[in-house]
Amino acid sequence: MAIEFRCSGCDKLLRTPEDKAGKSANCPECGHRVTVPAVAPPPEVAFSPADSNASGPGEDDFDSSSDFDQNVDGGDDGYDPNWDLTRERQSTPDGDQTCPMCGTVSGPESSRCRACGEDLSISNLNARPGRQSIDIGEAMRDGMEWLKPDLSIMIAATLIFGMLFWFIYMVAYFSSLILAGLVAAMVQGGGGGRPADETLFGMIVFLGGGSLMTILLGPPYTFLTLGFTRLTFNVLRGNTADLTDLFRGVQGFLPAIIINLFYGVLVLVTSGPAMALFMFGALAEDEVAGSGVGLILLSGTIFLIGSLLQLAFCVYLWPYYWVLVDRNTGVGETIGLSLAITRKSRLTVLGLMLIYGFIWTIAYTMCSLPLLFAYPYLVMMMGAAYIQVRNNSGTIDASTDPV
């Protein structure tokens, strides 16, 4: 006996043997993760000749070429059911929508529940079939559309985020100045006058102070960014967003710190030597001016290569904050999911980042006020892009090559 049911992502009719009940697989149509329902015994009713002509799902409704039933696994494969949004759309055979909050049925084109006013467009995020690539235009439109109902709380969160980060930045900055003073005293041996080796002195102060600032800024920035991402994700899910979400960056904090450390090492390995060579070249004496120019050119080449590597890191792993908030995964799984999610959309991610940088630059150069509107919109835009491809997570398993 076969079990017949419909995919909750694309509504395709699926069929699999009865012994697969309770197991999991990916829909052959949209890739959405589905669980085979348990078979219920049919009610005993008297048979009549008219029943033989009753309409029901025919063979044309099924994909005979599909290997769905071969792909059904044991359900205990590491798949996390919490990966799905908790408020999925429910639809009737006519395409009408059932409100996830009050259960009232509304028309298929309704954006809000006619009874309680629930925003169905937001509640239905998980019902969208997963995409292989990001639609930049849709991400920009959805980012603005989803920002409007919660604009005030997003602006307030941006203001709090900015003020806290500014305070932390100033603490780190003055700490680096103190370090520079201590280094100067050590280089000069406690005496006055110019240091014996100005080049070495400048490198120690510049690189040492910059490294200290990075170390001091990293943990609080990671904590606040996780909190802001959590608040934004609650808005996207249609849940109640609260400013206290900003201070709920504990979940995912350690994996985020480790991934950020990877990025910091990448920056240090690529940009550090470039900076050192540039300073040696710029401070070279007149008699070795030719060598100084060569060092500057070499530093530029190293810096360019390093910048490309850093850009690749950002493109390949851009959703890792979202994955951490969404799934609360470890370092390895977060990196694997981020690579798999972006596999077929890396050029569009690059385009999205260029748009992000352009809008940010325009807002920053005008004054601080536009940033209160630009930053929450940009984060919401990236969240909308993540929503587009996050539903492909059901196609990711341990055997998937993420590169």
N, C-alpha and C positions, 0 to 999 in steps of 0.2 A: 504494500500500500504506500502511495506517495503522499507527502505532505505538500500542500500548496499554500503559498503565502506571498505577500507583496513586499518588495523592498521599501523601507521607510524613507529612503533617499530619493528614488526616482519613480516609485510606484510600479515597477516592473513585476509581473507575475513570475514567481520562481517555483520550482518543483524539485524535491529531493527525496530519497528514500526515508521511510519512517524511522530507521535506526539512527538517523542523523539528528534526531530531535535534541535540542538543547546545545548543539554545537555551533561553532561560528565559521563564517566564511565571508568573502568579499563578493558583492553583487557584480556579475559579469557585465552589467550595463554601465554602472556609474562608479564602481569601486567602493561603494559605501559598505561599512562593516555591518553585517546583519547576523542575528542569532535565529536559528531554526526553531520555530515554536513547537511546543509539545502537542501531539495530536490528541484531539478530544473525540471520544466515541460519538458517532452521529446519533441523533435522536431516532427512536424507533417510530416510524410512521407507516401508515398503510400505503401500499403502492397502488397507483392508478395509472391507466394507460396514458393519461395526459402528462404524467411525470416524464415519460420517455422523450417528450419534445421540449422539456424545460431547458432553458438556456443556461449555459455555464461556461467556464473557461475551456476553450478548445485547444487543440494542438497548436494552432497558430499563435496562441498567446505565449508559448514557451519558445525559448531559444534552443533548438535541438543541437546546435553546435557548441553550446555552452558546456564548460566543464565545471559548472558550479558545484555539483554534488561531489566531484573529485577533490575540490578545493576546500570542502568543509573540514575543519580541524576539530580538535578536542575541546576547544573553548578555554583551555588552560595553557595558553601559549604566550602569556605575558601581555595580552591585550587588556588594556585598562578601560572598563566601561565608563569611567569618569571622564574619558577623553571626549565623549559626546556632551554637547551642551544639555543642561538639565531641562530646558524648556523647549521641546521640539514641537513642530507643527503637527497637528492632526488634521487630516483631510477626509472628506466624505467622498463617495464614488462620484458625485457631481462636481468635485473640485472645491466645494465650500470648505472654509477653514473653521476649525473648532478652537476657541480661545483656550490657551493653556492655563489661564488664571481662573475663569469662571465656567468654562465649558459651553458658552453660547456659540451657536453656529452663525458665521457671517459669510458673505459672498466671497468668491475666489479673488476678487480684485480689491477687497476691503483692506485698508491699511491699519484700521483700528477696530477693536471689538465694539459692536453697537450697544452692548450692555454695560461693560465696565470701562471701556476706553483703552484697554491694553493695546500697546503698539505691536501689531501683528508682524510688521515688517522686520522688527528687531527680534521678536520671539521666534521667527521662522528662519533664523540664520542657519541652523543646523540642517534644515530641510533642503538647502541648496546643494545640488550635486557638487562634489569636489572637482576642482579644475586642475589641469596640469600646468597652466600658466596664469599669471596675474593680468587682469584687465586694468591698466593704469587709469583710464578715464572713469571706470566704474568705482575704483578705489577712491579717487578724488571726490566723486559725487557722493558716494556713501559716507565718506568721512565728514563731509559738510552736513549731510542730512541727519546723520546720527548724532552729530555734535549739538545741533540746535536745541533739542529738548533739555539737555544737561549743560548748556553753555555756562551758566553761572557757576556751577560747582567745578567745572573744568578750569575756568579762569581763576577761581579761588585756589584750586590745587596748584595751578601754575605759579601763582603769586607766592604761595607758601614754599613751594619747591625752590623758586628762584631766591627768595630771601634766605632760606636755610643754606642753600649752596653758596651764596655770596658770603655769608658769615664764615662757613667752613673754608672757603677759598682764601679769605683774608687771614685766617689763622694759619693756613698752610704757607701763604706768601710771607708773612712776617717770620714764621719759623725758618723759612729758607734764608731770609736775611740774617737771622741770628747765626745760622750755620755758616753763611759766607763770612761773617765777622770772626767766628771761631777759626775758620780755615785761614783767614788773613793773618790772624795772630800767630797761628802755628807756622805758617810759611815764613813770616818775618821774624820768627823767634822771639816774639814779645816786644820787639823794638819798633821804632817808627821808620819812616821812609818807604821807598818803593820796594816791592818784593824782588828777590834776586832773579826769578824766572817769571816774567809776566805772562808768558804763554801758558805755562803749567798752572799758574795761579788762576788765570781766566778760565781754563778748562775745568779745574776742580770746582770753582764757584758756580759756573754755569751748569755743568752736568750734575754735580752733587746737589745743588739747590733744586734743579729741575726734577731729579729723581726723588728727593724728599717730598716735594709738592705732590708728585704722582702717588707716592705711597700714602700720604695723608689724605688725599682727595678720593682715592679709589674706593675704600669701604663705604664711606657715607654716600658717595655718588651712586654706588651699586644698590645700596639699601633704598635710597629715595627713588631711583629709577624703577626698581621692582615694585615699590608701592604705587607709583604713578601708573605703571603698566597694569597693575591689579585693578586700580580704580577705573581705568579706561576699559578694561576687559569686562568689568561689571556693567558698565554702560552698554557695551556691545551686546552683552547677554540679556539685557533688559532687567537685570537685577538692581536692587537698591544700591546706589553708589554713595559712599560716605567719605568725608575728608580723612577719617581715621584710617582709610585704606592706604594712605600715604605712608603710614608708619607700621604697615604689615608686610615689610620686606624681608621678614625672617625666612619664610618659605622660599626655597630656591637660592638663598643668600650664598651659601658655601659653594655650590656649583657655579654660580655666576661669578664669584670671586676667582675661582680657579680658571674659568674660561677667560675672564678679563686679564688674568695673570699671563695666560698664553699670549694674548694680544700685546700686553706690555713687554714681554720678552721679545716678541717679533719687532716691536717698535725700537726697543733698545739695541737689538742686534743689527738692525738695518739703518736706523737713523743715528745711533750713537757714533759709529765710525765716521759717518758722513759729516756730522757736526765737528768731530775732532779734526778731521782732515781740513775742513773749511777754516777752522780757527788757526791751525798751523799755517795754512796758506795765506790767510789774511794778515797774520802777524809776522810773516817772514820779513827778514831784513832786506834792505835794498840789494845787497850783493847776491841774494838768492831769489830775486823777484821772479825769475823764470820758473824756478821750482814751486814758488808760491802759486803761480797761475795754474800749473799742472795739478797741484793738490786741490785747488778749488774746482777744477773741471772734474777730477776724479770723485770728489765729494758730491758733486751734482749728479754724476752717473749713479753712484751708490744710493743717493737719496731718491732718485727716480725709480730705481728697481725696488727699493724698500717701500715706496709709496704704492706701487702696483701690488706688491704682496699684501700690504695692509688693506688695500681696496678689495682684493680678492677675499680676504678674511671677512670683511664686512658684508660682501655680497653673498658668499656661501653660507654664512652663519647668521644673517641678519635677524631671523625670528627667534633667536635663542632666549631672549627675555620673555617673549610671548609663550614659548613652549614651557619654560619654567613655571610661569604663572598658571598656565592652562593645565599642565600635567604633573607638576612637582616631580620631575625626573632627576636622575643623577647626571653626572658630567658626560659619561659616554653616550647614554641614551639621548640626552639633549642635543649633543653634537650630531649623532646619527639621524635623528628626526629632522634637525635643521637642514642638513645636507640633502636628505630625501625630499623634504618639502620644497626646496628651492631648485631641485634638479632640472626641471624643464622651464624655469622662469627666471634664470639668472640675468639674462639681458634686460628683461623688464624690471627686475629688481634694481639693476644699475640705473635704468632710466628713472625709476621712482626715486632713487637716492639723489640723482641730479636735480630732479624737481624739488625734492626736500631741501637740498642745499641752496637752490636758487631762491625759494620762498624765504628760507631762514636768513639768507644774506640780505635780501631786500628789507625784511622786517627789522633786522639788526641795525642796518645802516640808517634807517629812518629815525628810530628812537626806541626806547625800551617798551613803550606802550603797545605797539603792534605785536610785540612778542607774546603778550598776554593772550592774544587771539591766534597768532600764528602757531605757537608751540602746541596747544591742545589740538588744533586742527591737524597739524602734521602727525602727531602721535595717533590721532583717530584715523587718519588716512592710512598709516602703516598697519594699524589694527584691522582696518577694512580689507587691506591686501592680505593679511594673514588669514582672515576669515575665509577668503576666497579659496585658499589652497589647504587650509587646515583639515577640511573634510576628506582629503586624500590620505589621511593618517591610517585609515583602515587598510591601505595597500602596503603599509610599511611593516615588515617583520624582520626577524633576526637574520634572515637569509638575503635580505635586500642589499645590494651593493650601493652605498650612498653616493658614490662619486660618478 
